[in-house]
Amino acid sequence: MRNDERKATQLHTVGGRPADGPGSHVVFDLSGTARANVEDISLILTARLRSAPTDEVWVHSMPSRTAHILRLLRLEHLFRLVPENHGEAN
């Protein structure tokens, strides 16, 4: 999949609060992307740096290469990965 064909990054807030409210969660959905680009990564990191310490930033379906690079840069503590269930029943 070429980068110009990839699905746009989706942003969700969870918990019924506005994204800037206390205790809110922000979820970035990278489903369908072969690799995250600079804009995706900067949005994720900016969301974490601009949110309160009690807020959480989650990333769904982060490409493995991108996750590996962020671990090497020691930035993985800034967000949480949504667990993948790979088709298993809830």
C-alpha positions in Angstrom: 0.0 0.0 0.0 1.4 3.4 -1.0 1.3 6.2 1.6 -1.1 8.2 -0.6 -3.6 5.3 -0.5 -3.5 4.7 3.2 -6.4 5.3 5.4 -6.4 8.6 7.3 -5.5 8.5 11.0 -8.6 8.6 13.1 -8.9 10.3 16.5 -11.4 9.3 19.2 -12.1 10.5 22.7 -13.3 8.0 25.3 -15.3 8.4 28.5 -17.9 11.0 27.6 -15.6 14.0 28.4 -14.2 16.5 26.1 -10.6 15.8 25.0 -9.3 18.6 27.2 -11.3 17.5 30.3 -9.7 15.8 33.3 -9.2 12.1 33.0 -10.0 11.9 29.4 -8.5 9.3 27.0 -7.4 10.0 23.4 -7.3 7.1 21.0 -5.5 7.2 17.6 -6.6 4.5 15.2 -3.8 3.6 12.7 -5.8 0.6 11.3 -5.0 0.0 7.6 -1.7 1.8 7.6 1.5 0.1 6.4 3.6 2.5 8.3 3.0 5.6 10.3 4.3 8.9 8.8 5.8 11.9 10.6 2.4 13.6 10.9 0.9 10.5 12.7 3.8 10.2 15.1 3.8 14.0 15.9 0.1 14.0 16.6 0.5 11.1 19.0 3.4 12.7 20.8 1.8 16.2 20.9 -1.4 14.7 22.3 0.6 13.2 25.2 2.8 16.2 25.9 -0.2 18.6 25.9 -2.5 16.5 28.1 -2.7 16.2 31.8 -0.8 13.5 33.7 -4.0 11.8 34.5 -5.0 11.6 30.8 -4.0 8.7 28.6 -3.1 8.5 25.0 -3.8 5.2 23.3 -2.8 4.0 19.8 -4.7 1.2 18.0 -2.9 -0.9 15.3 0.4 0.8 15.4 2.6 -0.7 12.7 5.3 -2.9 14.2 8.2 -1.0 12.6 6.9 2.3 14.0 6.5 0.8 17.5 10.1 -0.6 17.3 11.5 2.8 16.4 9.6 4.5 19.2 11.0 1.9 21.6 14.5 2.5 20.4 14.0 6.3 21.0 12.6 5.5 24.5 9.3 7.2 23.7 7.0 4.3 24.3 6.1 5.5 27.8 4.2 8.5 26.3 1.3 6.3 25.0 -0.3 3.0 25.5 -1.1 0.4 22.8 -4.6 -0.9 22.5 -4.3 -4.7 22.9 -4.9 -6.7 19.7 -7.3 -9.6 20.0 -6.7 -11.0 16.5 -10.3 -12.2 16.1 -10.7 -13.8 19.6 -14.0 -13.6 21.3 -14.4 -10.9 24.0 
